[in-house]
Amino acid sequence: MIDIGEKRQIVLRNEDDLNRFDSFWGYANVSLACLDLREHIELLEKMTFDSLTVWPESDKLPKGFDPATLLEEGKNPGLGVRSLHEQGIDGRRVTIAIVDQPLLRNHQEYVDRLVEYEPIGLTTAFISPQMHGSPVSSIAVGKTCGVAPKASLRYFAFQMWTPDNKPFNYVVNKLIDFNKDRDISERIRVVSISTGMFSHQANYDRWQETLARAENNGVLVITCDPAFLRYGTLALIPGRDRDKPSIYRRGKYYHSDSVLFIPAGNRTIASYRGPDVYTYDRTGGMSWAAPYMAGLAALAYQVKPDIDPKTIVDLWLKTATQTDVGSIINPVGFIEAVRNLK
């Protein structure tokens, strides 16, 4: 139940150790201080790292490789989202619900936005915060990483690895009931669930009924399920302008017929390792795209509180920017279209 090495930093002894790590975890919480990395730029550009990673002196790093700058610039959601924040379009007076794994609740990125935390079926005190919750929360409502940094967050935690849709049904139906007889400004408007395995799990028929009920009650439920929307991920080319769609390439995860692409790779996110720890995630995944869209939905609800969930998805597609990669989500054009709705 307890990993006695969980918080211990790994210290690499020589350059041969560099290849002992996969790109998903990369060099997070690893000391590279003893190594000369000047000839390893291709590897470093593939590997995730975090603010706990210990680097050698700058003269032992590849020319132009600056981890601190990557971590800071990677907090920008990109594609003009921060220009919307400057206009006061930041998700204020809108509530997002996230259903995910146990969360590190005191991370500085979202602690001020977290208004409710409900563990579901977590009967043991030994289930510690998992890696998934902090990233999705920071992408949705993070104060520096988030698409909707002023939105409120209600978080529902359970063991996502349990192959049953029952907890998802419970949460979404609970939120629909919560909204009854409440002013529109007090309702939970969007739910972000970073999984797409529903059709492979028990109680799938009930889940489909729950989704229909949510839509009928004005709640947008965003998941990684292609039945919701066939979207794929984007990865930024580091060092380029995050607001320009042309500098993104396709990420690792997408469908052959993806209709929309969302930023996910080469992105800074909150880490579960500590309240002030951040990860620079090279790959990104579908799980990171869902809260990005949830944040955009919160911006839309702020601008037009009575907008229909289906209209939000339709406008994502209609306003997308066409590039060689495919149709890329266009936050600024999307919000402008929301404003122009009659």
Backbone hydrogen bonds, N-H to C=O, Kabsch-Sander energy under -0.5 kcal/mol:
donor,donor_aa,acceptor,acceptor_aa,energy
4,I,2,I,-0.8
6,E,3,D,-1.7
8,R,5,G,-1.0
10,I,29,N,-1.5
12,L,10,I,-0.5
12,L,31,S,-2.3
17,D,14,N,-1.5
18,L,15,E,-1.3
19,N,16,D,-1.0
20,R,17,D,-2.0
21,F,18,L,-0.8
26,G,22,D,-2.3
27,Y,48,T,-3.5
28,A,25,W,-1.8
30,V,27,Y,-1.5
31,S,10,I,-3.5
32,L,30,V,-0.6
32,L,54,V,-3.6
35,L,32,L,-2.0
37,L,35,L,-0.7
37,L,60,K,-2.5
40,H,37,L,-2.1
44,L,40,H,-2.5
45,E,41,I,-2.1
46,K,43,L,-1.9
47,M,43,L,-0.9
47,M,44,L,-0.5
48,T,23,S,-1.2
49,F,280,Y,-1.5
51,S,278,Y,-2.5
53,T,50,D,-1.5
54,V,30,V,-2.0
55,W,53,T,-0.6
60,K,57,E,-2.6
61,L,58,S,-1.5
65,F,62,P,-2.1
66,D,64,G,-0.7
70,L,66,D,-2.1
71,L,67,P,-2.5
72,E,68,A,-2.0
73,E,69,T,-3.0
74,G,70,L,-2.1
75,K,72,E,-1.4
76,N,73,E,-1.4
79,L,242,R,-2.3
81,V,78,G,-1.6
83,S,80,G,-0.5
84,L,80,G,-1.2
84,L,81,V,-0.6
85,H,81,V,-1.7
86,E,82,R,-2.0
87,Q,83,S,-0.6
87,Q,84,L,-0.9
88,G,85,H,-2.1
89,I,84,L,-2.3
90,D,88,G,-1.2
93,R,150,K,-0.5
94,V,91,G,-1.5
95,T,187,R,-0.7
96,I,152,S,-3.1
97,A,190,V,-2.7
98,I,154,R,-2.4
99,V,192,S,-2.0
100,D,98,I,-0.5
100,D,156,F,-2.2
105,R,103,L,-1.0
107,H,104,L,-0.9
108,Q,275,P,-2.9
110,Y,107,H,-1.3
111,V,107,H,-2.1
113,R,110,Y,-1.7
114,L,110,Y,-1.2
115,V,113,R,-0.7
115,V,153,L,-2.7
116,E,153,L,-1.1
118,E,155,Y,-2.7
120,I,157,A,-3.7
121,G,119,P,-0.6
123,T,121,G,-1.4
127,I,124,T,-1.0
128,S,126,F,-1.1
130,Q,102,P,-2.5
134,S,130,Q,-0.6
136,V,132,H,-1.6
137,S,133,G,-2.2
138,S,134,S,-2.4
139,I,135,P,-2.3
140,A,136,V,-1.7
141,V,137,S,-2.8
142,G,138,S,-1.5
143,K,109,E,-2.3
146,G,142,G,-1.2
147,V,139,I,-2.3
148,A,140,A,-2.4
150,K,90,D,-2.7
151,A,90,D,-0.6
151,A,148,A,-1.7
152,S,94,V,-2.6
153,L,113,R,-3.1
154,R,96,I,-2.5
155,Y,116,E,-2.7
156,F,98,I,-2.8
157,A,118,E,-2.1
158,F,100,D,-1.8
160,M,158,F,-1.4
162,T,159,Q,-2.1
164,D,162,T,-2.4
165,N,202,A,-2.4
169,N,165,N,-2.5
170,Y,166,K,-2.5
171,V,167,P,-2.4
172,V,168,F,-2.4
173,N,169,N,-2.2
174,K,170,Y,-2.1
175,L,171,V,-2.4
176,I,172,V,-2.2
177,D,173,N,-2.3
178,F,174,K,-2.2
179,N,175,L,-1.7
180,K,176,I,-0.7
180,K,177,D,-0.8
182,R,179,N,-2.0
186,E,183,D,-2.2
187,R,183,D,-0.6
187,R,184,I,-0.7
189,R,95,T,-1.7
189,R,187,R,-0.6
190,V,95,T,-1.1
191,V,220,L,-3.0
192,S,97,A,-2.9
193,I,191,V,-0.5
193,I,222,I,-2.8
194,S,99,V,-0.6
195,T,193,I,-1.8
200,H,197,M,-1.8
201,Q,198,F,-1.8
202,A,163,P,-1.4
204,Y,201,Q,-0.5
207,W,203,N,-1.7
208,Q,204,Y,-2.3
209,E,205,D,-1.9
210,T,206,R,-2.4
211,L,207,W,-2.4
212,A,208,Q,-1.9
213,R,209,E,-2.2
214,A,210,T,-2.5
215,E,211,L,-2.3
216,N,212,A,-2.2
217,N,213,R,-1.1
217,N,214,A,-0.6
218,G,215,E,-1.6
219,V,214,A,-2.8
220,L,189,R,-2.5
220,L,218,G,-0.5
221,V,219,V,-0.6
222,I,191,V,-3.3
222,I,220,L,-0.7
224,C,193,I,-0.5
224,C,195,T,-2.0
225,D,195,T,-0.6
228,F,225,D,-2.3
229,L,225,D,-1.4
231,Y,229,L,-1.6
232,G,260,L,-2.7
233,T,253,Y,-3.1
234,L,262,I,-2.4
235,A,249,R,-2.8
236,L,265,G,-1.4
237,I,247,I,-1.5
240,R,237,I,-1.5
242,R,240,R,-0.6
244,K,241,D,-1.7
247,I,244,K,-1.6
248,Y,245,P,-1.5
249,R,235,A,-2.5
251,G,233,T,-3.6
254,Y,252,K,-0.6
258,S,255,H,-1.7
259,V,230,R,-3.1
260,L,230,R,-0.9
261,F,327,S,-2.1
262,I,232,G,-2.4
264,A,234,L,-2.2
265,G,234,L,-2.9
266,N,281,D,-1.2
267,R,281,D,-1.9
268,T,74,G,-2.2
269,I,279,T,-2.6
271,S,277,V,-2.4
274,G,271,S,-0.7
277,V,274,G,-1.5
279,T,269,I,-3.1
280,Y,49,F,-3.4
281,D,267,R,-2.8
281,D,279,T,-0.8
282,R,280,Y,-0.7
288,W,285,G,-1.3
289,A,285,G,-1.1
290,A,286,M,-1.7
292,Y,288,W,-1.0
293,M,289,A,-2.2
294,A,290,A,-2.1
295,G,291,P,-2.4
296,L,292,Y,-1.9
297,A,293,M,-2.5
298,A,294,A,-2.0
299,L,295,G,-1.8
300,A,296,L,-2.1
301,Y,297,A,-2.6
302,Q,298,A,-1.9
303,V,299,L,-2.0
304,K,300,A,-3.0
307,I,304,K,-2.1
312,I,308,D,-1.5
313,V,309,P,-1.6
314,D,310,K,-2.4
315,L,311,T,-2.5
316,W,312,I,-1.9
317,L,313,V,-1.6
318,K,314,D,-2.4
319,T,315,L,-2.2
320,A,317,L,-0.6
321,T,328,I,-3.1
323,T,321,T,-0.6
323,T,326,G,-2.0
328,I,321,T,-3.1
328,I,326,G,-0.7
329,I,261,F,-2.3
332,V,79,L,-0.7
334,F,330,N,-2.9
335,I,331,P,-2.4
336,E,332,V,-2.1
337,A,333,G,-2.0
338,V,334,F,-2.2
339,R,335,I,-2.5
340,N,336,E,-1.5
341,L,338,V,-1.3
